[in-house]
Amino acid sequence: MGRDLLAQDYLLKQLTASLMYPEDELGKKFWDRVYAKAKEKYGHTNIPMDTFNKVWIVPEKAVVYENGDTAKACTTMSKRTSTLKPTRSSRANISPAG
């Protein structure tokens, strides 16, 4: 199961990267909107862009079966999660004035 989640996460990251590629039309539109939102919220666009492109898969529910000294984790449902909000580790790089 872990290998399957890792493979799906990898595919999700590849797909996201291809859609967000700034030199393609769709990616350019996306980043134009991100920069406009950053300008509106922070007053400038001098923000590291790795701040805004976190995408991952999160299991909504996991069931773990135990048998002696072994365990098997099973996920019943997963959801794709993304954020265009600064993460805790990147907030230090954002200041209100450029």
VOBA-1610 file (N, C-alpha, C; in pm, whole numbers, padded with zeros to 5 digits, always signed):
BEGIN
Met+00082-00119+00000Met+00000+00000+00000Met+00087+00126+00000Gly+00193+00127+00081Gly+00280+00245+00085Gly+00342+00274-00050Arg+00380+00168-00119Arg+00438+00183-00252Arg+00335+00241-00350Asp+00209+00196-00338Asp+00102+00247-00425Asp+00076+00395-00398Leu+00070+00432-00270Leu+00049+00574-00236Leu+00165+00659-00286Leu+00286+00608-00271Leu+00403+00681-00319Leu+00397+00699-00470Ala+00358+00595-00543Ala+00347+00604-00689Ala+00239+00704-00729Gln+00124+00701-00661Gln+00016+00796-00692Gln+00058+00939-00658Asp+00128+00955-00547Asp+00177+01087-00508Asp+00274+01141-00613Tyr+00361+01055-00663Tyr+00457+01093-00766Tyr+00385+01137-00894Leu+00284+01060-00936Leu+00206+01097-01055Leu+00134+01230-01034Leu+00077+01249-00915Leu+00009+01375-00884Leu+00106+01493-00894Lys+00226+01477-00842Lys+00326+01584-00848Lys+00369+01611-00993Gln+00384+01505-01074Gln+00420+01525-01215Gln+00309+01599-01289Leu+00185+01558-01268Leu+00072+01623-01335Leu+00062+01770-01293Thr+00073+01794-01163Thr+00066+01931-01113Thr+00177+02017-01171Ala+00298+01964-01174Ala+00411+02039-01229Ala+00388+02071-01377Ser+00334+01976-01452Ser+00311+02003-01595Ser+00202+02108-01615Leu+00100+02109-01528Leu-00006+02208-01541Leu+00036+02347-01493Met+00133+02352-01399Met+00178+02479-01343Met+00300+02535-01415Tyr+00349+02467-01518Tyr+00468+02510-01590Tyr+00446+02650-01646Pro+00522+02750-01601Pro+00493+02890-01633Pro+00512+02928-01780Glu+00576+02845-01859Glu+00597+02880-01999Glu+00486+02827-02090Asp+00393+02750-02034Asp+00275+02707-02109Asp+00160+02802-02078Glu+00059+02806-02165Glu-00052+02900-02149Glu-00125+02882-02016Leu-00162+02759-01982Leu-00235+02735-01857Leu-00150+02770-01736Gly-00023+02729-01737Gly+00066+02761-01626Gly+00088+02911-01610Lys+00099+02982-01722Lys+00115+03127-01716Lys-00007+03193-01653Lys-00126+03147-01692Lys-00249+03201-01631Lys-00251+03174-01481Phe-00212+03053-01443Phe-00210+03016-01302Phe-00116+03109-01224Trp+00008+03124-01273Trp+00105+03206-01199Trp+00068+03353-01202Asp+00005+03401-01308Asp-00044+03540-01309Asp-00143+03561-01196Arg-00232+03462-01175Arg-00330+03473-01066Arg-00262+03464-00929Val-00161+03378-00917Val-00088+03366-00790Val-00019+03498-00757Tyr+00049+03557-00857Tyr+00117+03685-00835Tyr+00017+03796-00801Ala-00097+03798-00868Ala-00199+03899-00838Ala-00249+03884-00695Lys-00272+03761-00652Lys-00319+03736-00516Lys-00212+03774-00413Ala-00085+03744-00444Ala+00025+03781-00354Ala+00034+03933-00343Lys+00022+04002-00455Lys+00027+04149-00456Lys-00087+04205-00371Glu-00206+04147-00388Glu-00323+04192-00312Glu-00306+04168-00162Lys-00254+04052-00126Lys-00244+04015+00014Lys-00123+04074+00085Tyr-00006+04075+00017Tyr+00119+04116+00082Tyr+00172+04250+00033Gly+00113+04304-00074Gly+00157+04433-00124Gly+00278+04425-00216His+00326+04305-00243His+00440+04286-00334His+00439+04141-00383Thr+00524+04113-00478Thr+00531+03976-00531Thr+00670+03915-00512Asn+00749+03973-00425Asn+00883+03923-00397Asn+00874+03809-00295Ile+00816+03697-00338Ile+00791+03584-00251Ile+00848+03459-00319Pro+00925+03377-00246Pro+00976+03254-00306Pro+00860+03166-00355Met+00862+03127-00480Met+00750+03053-00536Met+00738+02911-00483Asp+00845+02854-00424Asp+00830+02721-00366Asp+00740+02726-00242Thr+00707+02847-00199Thr+00614+02868-00089Thr+00475+02820-00126Phe+00439+02826-00253Phe+00301+02812-00295Phe+00265+02683-00367Asn+00354+02591-00384Asn+00317+02475-00466Asn+00336+02342-00394Lys+00274+02330-00281Lys+00278+02206-00205Lys+00156+02121-00244Val+00180+02000-00292Val+00073+01910-00332Val+00107+01772-00279Trp+00011+01704-00218Trp+00036+01572-00166Trp-00095+01495-00151Ile-00086+01367-00124Ile-00201+01282-00098Ile-00207+01252+00051Val-00325+01268+00109Val-00344+01244+00251Val-00452+01137+00268Pro-00422+01027+00338Pro-00528+00929+00362Pro-00633+00989+00455Glu-00760+00975+00420Glu-00867+01024+00507Glu-00891+00926+00622Lys-00879+00797+00592Lys-00903+00697+00694Lys-00807+00581+00670Ala-00742+00537+00773Ala-00653+00422+00761Ala-00696+00317+00863Val-00693+00194+00820Val-00724+00082+00908Val-00597-00003+00917Val-00558-00037+01039Val-00438-00118+01060Val-00480-00252+01117Tyr-00439-00359+01048Tyr-00466-00495+01095Tyr-00338-00550+01156Glu-00350-00602+01278Glu-00235-00660+01347Glu-00253-00811+01359Asn-00143-00883+01339Asn-00144-01028+01354Asn-00008-01068+01409Gly-00004-01093+01536Gly+00124-01126+01600Gly+00219-01008+01594Asp+00337-01031+01534Asp+00435-00923+01526Asp+00434-00853+01390Thr+00328-00869+01314Thr+00316-00800+01184Thr+00193-00711+01184Ala+00197-00611+01100Ala+00084-00520+01087Ala+00068-00484+00940Lys-00056-00463+00899Lys-00084-00423+00762Lys-00176-00302+00767Ala-00133-00194+00704Ala-00214-00073+00700Ala-00291-00069+00569Cys-00418-00039+00578Cys-00505-00030+00459Cys-00572+00106+00461Thr-00574+00172+00349Thr-00641+00301+00337Thr-00771+00280+00263Thr-00880+00330+00318Thr-01009+00312+00252Thr-01038+00426+00154Met-00993+00546+00185Met-01015+00661+00097Met-00896+00755+00110Ser-00865+00822+00001Ser-00759+00923+00004Ser-00811+01049-00062Lys-00752+01160-00029Lys-00786+01285-00095Lys-00658+01354-00137Arg-00667+01429-00243Arg-00555+01508-00288Arg-00561+01642-00214Thr-00449+01685-00166Thr-00442+01810-00092Thr-00340+01901-00159Ser-00375+02026-00168Ser-00278+02122-00219Ser-00296+02251-00142Thr-00196+02333-00150Thr-00206+02461-00081Thr-00141+02570-00163Leu-00203+02683-00162Leu-00141+02804-00217Leu-00121+02902-00103Lys-00115+02849+00017Lys-00090+02930+00135Lys+00052+02903+00181Pro+00116+03001+00240Pro+00252+02977+00291Pro+00253+02869+00397Thr+00352+02782+00393Thr+00368+02681+00498Thr+00444+02744+00613Arg+00443+02678+00726Arg+00512+02731+00844Arg+00659+02761+00814Ser+00725+02672+00743Ser+00867+02689+00719Ser+00897+02803+00620Ser+00799+02844+00541Ser+00825+02948+00443Ser+00773+03085+00485Arg+00697+03092+00594Arg+00643+03222+00638Arg+00753+03322+00671Ala+00865+03273+00716Ala+00975+03363+00752Ala+01028+03439+00630Asn+01005+03386+00509Asn+01053+03449+00387Asn+00957+03553+00332Ile+00841+03571+00396Ile+00741+03665+00345Ile+00729+03781+00443Ser+00742+03900+00392Ser+00723+04017+00476Ser+00617+04105+00412Pro+00544+04185+00492Pro+00438+04268+00437Pro+00484+04367+00331Ala+00603+04418+00343Ala+00653+04514+00243Ala+00774+04455+00174Gly+00773+04457+00038Gly+00874+04394-00043Gly+01013+04428-00012
//
